Amino acid sequence: MFLKANFIDRIKLPFRKDRELYAAFYDILGFYPRHIKYYKQALAHRSTAVRNRKGEPQHNERLEFLGDAILEGIVSDIIYHRFKGQREGFLTNTRSKIVQRDTLNKLARETGLERLVHTNYQNSTHNSYTGGNAFEALIGAIYLDRGFDACMFFMRNRILGHLLNVDTVATKEVNFKSKLIEWAQKNHFQLEFKLVEERKENQSTPIFITRAVLEGLDGETGKGYSKKESHQEAAKATLRLLRADRQFTESIFQAKSNRTAQEEEPTALVP
């Protein structure tokens, strides 16, 4: 098992260089990194524009992509065995609550990871995802450095067994619509929920399909047995899209800029 191997493993720390970084990661992970380069990259936000000798970017986006997939697999495994007999919808919702951006941002702060991240962003809006993104990148770094078992050890023993109570998370209701509205208001975006379709399932049960629209740009749709439920699902899917697709997010910012510029244009005087 990884835990046993962890105590047998001996890492000779550098005398000076990176010694503090090794110690910081030991406090976070419960074991020392073997290849510190992965963890350094996990800390590098793309705004730093760090490049290697070949001129290749060394930010954490690729590690974030890898870590996101691994994290979903680990959390799926844990809650599958934790909540035996629960239906797929319950498991999916519980996983979503654990891997959502707010939760990962919180974990980045509480583990001390957030203060290690290197970024040049001054804008707090863009910077709001930095901690959570770095947490996913950290999972990717652990995987490349020590494998899947080490990732599982970290999540079981340092996160879900210490900082996050799975049972509490599972029973907590998340209002995705409120979260999207709050984010839109904070950034002064125009947001609306449009009813795309209303039909009946099995000739009796009503089905509502709603789309979230930001600054006139189509977000994701959501389906529910009430308008309220369809709004929640549309907001949830759109929040996921905003996190995963930077181009979509930037297009919303651009659409807002275009709208506000037009609103601020002086009106010509009537002769």
RODO-2510 file (C-alpha; in nm, 4 decimals, decimal comma):
residues 271
     n   res          X          Y          Z
     1     m     0,0000     0,0000     0,0000
     2     f     0,1055     0,3605    -0,0539
     3     l     0,0978     0,4518     0,3158
     4     k     0,3481     0,1800     0,4067
     5     a     0,5723     0,2702     0,1134
     6     n     0,5539     0,6328     0,2218
     7     f     0,7331     0,5642     0,5497
     8     i     0,9927     0,3396     0,3857
     9     d     1,0678     0,5985     0,1170
    10     r     1,3590     0,8246     0,2022
    11     i     1,3993     1,1611     0,0317
    12     k     1,7311     1,3404     0,0671
    13     l     1,6358     1,7048     0,0848
    14     p     1,8507     1,9678    -0,0864
    15     f     2,0755     2,1541     0,1559
    16     r     1,9349     2,4932     0,0602
    17     k     1,7627     2,5072    -0,2762
    18     d     1,3930     2,4154    -0,2590
    19     r     1,4216     2,2940     0,0982
    20     e     1,1429     2,5186     0,2214
    21     l     0,9251     2,4161    -0,0725
    22     y     0,9759     2,0461     0,0049
    23     a     0,8800     2,1127     0,3661
    24     a     0,5712     2,3123     0,2627
    25     f     0,4502     2,0311     0,0399
    26     y     0,5156     1,7745     0,3129
    27     d     0,2838     1,9724     0,5407
    28     i     0,0166     1,9739     0,2698
    29     l     0,0538     1,6196     0,1350
    30     g     0,1817     1,4137     0,4273
    31     f     0,4760     1,2931     0,2151
    32     y     0,7688     1,4477     0,0307
    33     p     0,7670     1,5066    -0,3452
    34     r     1,0118     1,2967    -0,5440
    35     h     1,0225     1,5250    -0,8476
    36     i     0,9706     1,8819    -0,7336
    37     k     0,9446     2,0098    -1,0924
    38     y     0,5847     1,8876    -1,1217
    39     y     0,4832     2,0716    -0,8058
    40     k     0,6579     2,3901    -0,9132
    41     q     0,4604     2,3794    -1,2362
    42     a     0,1384     2,3221    -1,0410
    43     l     0,2028     2,6520    -0,8628
    44     a     0,2611     2,8544    -1,1818
    45     h    -0,0468     3,0388    -1,3036
    46     r    -0,0478     3,1141    -1,6762
    47     s    -0,0275     3,4886    -1,6017
    48     t     0,3338     3,4441    -1,4883
    49     a     0,4423     3,3623    -1,8476
    50     v     0,7162     3,1306    -1,7179
    51     r     0,8965     2,9373    -1,9936
    52     n     1,1633     2,6685    -1,9997
    53     r     1,4879     2,6804    -2,1951
    54     k     1,3078     2,5699    -2,5106
    55     g     1,0635     2,8571    -2,4773
    56     e     0,7726     2,6304    -2,3853
    57     p     0,5172     2,7684    -2,1330
    58     q     0,5455     2,6155    -1,7862
    59     h     0,2122     2,7172    -1,6329
    60     n    -0,0242     2,4740    -1,4619
    61     e    -0,3099     2,4423    -1,7148
    62     r    -0,2087     2,0996    -1,8476
    63     l    -0,1677     1,9682    -1,4930
    64     e    -0,5049     2,1195    -1,4086
    65     f    -0,6633     1,9274    -1,6982
    66     l    -0,5048     1,6034    -1,5789
    67     g    -0,5858     1,6635    -1,2131
    68     d    -0,9492     1,7446    -1,2867
    69     a    -1,0050     1,4028    -1,4466
    70     i    -0,8173     1,2167    -1,1714
    71     l    -0,9987     1,4049    -0,8960
    72     e    -1,3380     1,3133    -1,0406
    73     g    -1,2323     0,9480    -1,0566
    74     i    -1,1065     0,9457    -0,6978
    75     v    -1,4119     1,1202    -0,5558
    76     s    -1,6404     0,8912    -0,7577
    77     d    -1,4657     0,5861    -0,6126
    78     i    -1,4860     0,7165    -0,2560
    79     i    -1,8536     0,8150    -0,2594
    80     y    -1,9507     0,4995    -0,4523
    81     h    -1,8228     0,2853    -0,1655
    82     r    -1,9300     0,5309     0,1029
    83     f    -2,2958     0,5540     0,0025
    84     k    -2,3943     0,1997    -0,0875
    85     g    -2,7417     0,1668    -0,2310
    86     q    -2,7723     0,5341    -0,3265
    87     r    -2,8908     0,6136    -0,6783
    88     e    -2,6802     0,7673    -0,9538
    89     g    -2,8355     1,1130    -0,9166
    90     f    -2,7385     1,1330    -0,5492
    91     l    -2,3825     1,0208    -0,6228
    92     t    -2,3467     1,2668    -0,9101
    93     n    -2,4728     1,5586    -0,6999
    94     t    -2,2438     1,4685    -0,4107
    95     r    -1,9427     1,4507    -0,6402
    96     s    -2,0361     1,7859    -0,7953
    97     k    -2,0444     1,9489    -0,4514
    98     i    -1,6964     1,8172    -0,3681
    99     v    -1,5254     1,9084    -0,6952
   100     q    -1,7046     2,2413    -0,7482
   101     r    -1,4927     2,5566    -0,7621
   102     d    -1,5955     2,6993    -0,4250
   103     t    -1,4993     2,3788    -0,2464
   104     l    -1,1620     2,3514    -0,4220
   105     n    -1,0876     2,7192    -0,3525
   106     k    -1,1633     2,6546     0,0148
   107     l    -0,9355     2,3500     0,0220
   108     a    -0,6551     2,5463    -0,1444
   109     r    -0,6812     2,8085     0,1303
   110     e    -0,7074     2,5652     0,4211
   111     t    -0,4173     2,3456     0,3092
   112     g    -0,1938     2,6490     0,2561
   113     l    -0,1602     2,5771    -0,1159
   114     e    -0,3103     2,9105    -0,2214
   115     r    -0,0311     3,1174    -0,0654
   116     l     0,2290     2,9230    -0,2663
   117     v     0,0721     2,9973    -0,6067
   118     h     0,2583     3,2363    -0,8377
   119     t     0,0372     3,4737    -1,0342
   120     n     0,0653     3,8183    -1,1891
   121     y    -0,3083     3,8811    -1,1978
   122     q    -0,4222     4,1939    -1,0198
   123     n    -0,7863     4,1499    -1,1150
   124     s    -0,9693     3,9701    -0,8339
   125     t    -1,2407     3,8485    -1,0742
   126     h    -0,9980     3,6501    -1,2871
   127     n    -0,8060     3,5505    -0,9757
   128     s    -1,1104     3,3937    -0,8056
   129     y    -1,0411     3,0536    -0,9649
   130     t    -0,6661     3,0483    -0,8972
   131     g    -0,6720     2,8437    -0,5772
   132     g    -0,9122     2,5792    -0,7073
   133     n    -0,7232     2,5493    -1,0359
   134     a    -0,3964     2,5042    -0,8455
   135     f    -0,5580     2,2325    -0,6319
   136     e    -0,6511     2,0379    -0,9446
   137     a    -0,3000     2,0948    -1,0819
   138     l    -0,1594     1,9607    -0,7544
   139     i    -0,3542     1,6366    -0,8029
   140     g    -0,2015     1,6129    -1,1524
   141     a     0,1463     1,6710    -1,0085
   142     i     0,0997     1,4007    -0,7443
   143     y    -0,0168     1,1579    -1,0123
   144     l     0,2877     1,2195    -1,2345
   145     d     0,5223     1,2092    -0,9369
   146     r     0,3919     0,9126    -0,7382
   147     g     0,0921     0,7616    -0,9145
   148     f    -0,2771     0,7111    -0,8508
   149     d    -0,2392     0,5535    -0,5059
   150     a    -0,0661     0,8658    -0,3769
   151     c    -0,3534     1,0804    -0,5077
   152     m    -0,6008     0,8529    -0,3304
   153     f    -0,3961     0,8671    -0,0081
   154     f    -0,3905     1,2468    -0,0192
   155     m    -0,7652     1,2813    -0,0775
   156     r    -0,8641     1,0150     0,1761
   157     n    -0,6273     1,1047     0,4578
   158     r    -0,5504     1,4741     0,4168
   159     i    -0,8705     1,6088     0,2624
   160     l    -1,1851     1,3973     0,3005
   161     g    -1,0651     1,2501     0,6268
   162     h    -0,9649     1,5838     0,7757
   163     l    -1,0800     1,9051     0,6021
   164     l    -1,4013     1,7916     0,4346
   165     n    -1,6801     1,5789     0,5804
   166     v    -1,8334     1,3740     0,2988
   167     d    -2,1564     1,3058     0,4882
   168     t    -2,2094     1,6770     0,5544
   169     v    -2,1367     1,7653     0,1927
   170     a    -2,3792     1,4995     0,0676
   171     t    -2,6721     1,6444     0,2619
   172     k    -2,5940     2,0089     0,1852
   173     e    -2,8141     2,1755    -0,0733
   174     v    -2,6362     2,3916    -0,3322
   175     n    -2,8294     2,6727    -0,4987
   176     f    -2,6549     2,6924    -0,8350
   177     k    -2,8900     2,9604    -0,9661
   178     s    -2,8038     3,1898    -0,6749
   179     k    -2,4339     3,1293    -0,7350
   180     l    -2,4628     3,2206    -1,1032
   181     i    -2,6724     3,5294    -1,0239
   182     e    -2,4210     3,6387    -0,7602
   183     w    -2,1319     3,5950    -1,0046
   184     a    -2,3185     3,7867    -1,2762
   185     q    -2,4077     4,0722    -1,0422
   186     k    -2,0526     4,0954    -0,9121
   187     n    -1,9277     4,1407    -1,2683
   188     h    -2,2254     4,3544    -1,3798
   189     f    -2,3369     4,1014    -1,6411
   190     q    -2,6865     4,0781    -1,7834
   191     l    -2,8281     3,7335    -1,7008
   192     e    -3,1606     3,5788    -1,7904
   193     f    -3,3157     3,2331    -1,7933
   194     k    -3,5119     3,1593    -2,1100
   195     l    -3,7674     2,8819    -2,1363
   196     v    -3,6619     2,6836    -2,4436
   197     e    -3,9229     2,4096    -2,4373
   198     e    -4,2168     2,2874    -2,2339
   199     r    -4,3620     1,9459    -2,2993
   200     k    -4,5229     1,6512    -2,1285
   201     e    -4,3529     1,3223    -2,0597
   202     n    -4,5648     1,0083    -2,0759
   203     q    -4,8646     1,2278    -2,1635
   204     s    -4,8861     1,3653    -1,8098
   205     t    -4,5590     1,4707    -1,6430
   206     p    -4,4502     1,8244    -1,7415
   207     i    -4,0912     1,8778    -1,8550
   208     f    -3,9262     2,2191    -1,8719
   209     i    -3,6042     2,3016    -2,0574
   210     t    -3,4391     2,6345    -1,9739
   211     r    -3,1275     2,8065    -2,1067
   212     a    -2,9066     3,0493    -1,9122
   213     v    -2,8099     3,3522    -2,1235
   214     l    -2,5242     3,5855    -2,0260
   215     e    -2,4823     3,9145    -2,2093
   216     g    -2,6905     3,7728    -2,4946
   217     l    -2,4631     3,4674    -2,5265
   218     d    -2,6134     3,1221    -2,4857
   219     g    -2,5001     2,9271    -2,1845
   220     e    -2,6066     2,5699    -2,1117
   221     t    -2,9573     2,4280    -2,0854
   222     g    -3,1160     2,2465    -1,7949
   223     k    -3,4103     2,0069    -1,7772
   224     g    -3,6462     1,9646    -1,4840
   225     y    -3,9952     1,8697    -1,3744
   226     s    -4,0527     2,2319    -1,2718
   227     k    -3,9244     2,5659    -1,4002
   228     k    -3,7312     2,6089    -1,0761
   229     e    -3,5541     2,2753    -1,1208
   230     s    -3,4731     2,3512    -1,4862
   231     h    -3,3239     2,6873    -1,3798
   232     q    -3,1043     2,5121    -1,1249
   233     e    -2,9796     2,2597    -1,3798
   234     a    -2,9136     2,5286    -1,6419
   235     a    -2,7193     2,7362    -1,3875
   236     k    -2,5207     2,4339    -1,2722
   237     a    -2,4207     2,3398    -1,6272
   238     t    -2,3369     2,7011    -1,7157
   239     l    -2,1152     2,7401    -1,4084
   240     r    -1,9312     2,4260    -1,5182
   241     l    -1,8940     2,5731    -1,8676
   242     l    -1,7562     2,9001    -1,7285
   243     r    -1,4961     2,7074    -1,5322
   244     a    -1,3927     2,4807    -1,8189
   245     d    -1,4085     2,7137    -2,1193
   246     r    -1,2018     3,0301    -2,0774
   247     q    -1,2856     3,1411    -2,4313
   248     f    -1,6565     3,1431    -2,3447
   249     t    -1,5880     3,3411    -2,0262
   250     e    -1,3745     3,5932    -2,2111
   251     s    -1,6422     3,6321    -2,4797
   252     i    -1,8896     3,7314    -2,2065
   253     f    -1,6501     3,9956    -2,0763
   254     q    -1,6076     4,1223    -2,4318
   255     a    -1,9833     4,1312    -2,4914
   256     k    -2,0272     4,3350    -2,1740
   257     s    -1,7538     4,5755    -2,2840
   258     n    -1,9252     4,6215    -2,6205
   259     r    -2,2612     4,6832    -2,4547
   260     t    -2,1327     4,9338    -2,2000
   261     a    -1,9318     5,1171    -2,4671
   262     q    -2,2492     5,1634    -2,6735
   263     e    -2,4434     5,2782    -2,3689
   264     e    -2,1800     5,5397    -2,2932
   265     e    -2,1697     5,6833    -2,6481
   266     p    -2,3031     6,0426    -2,6527
   267     t    -2,6308     6,0930    -2,8321
   268     a    -2,6113     6,3331    -3,1268
   269     l    -2,8106     6,6516    -3,0802
   270     v    -3,1199     6,6838    -3,2956
   271     p    -3,0758     6,9858    -3,5285
***
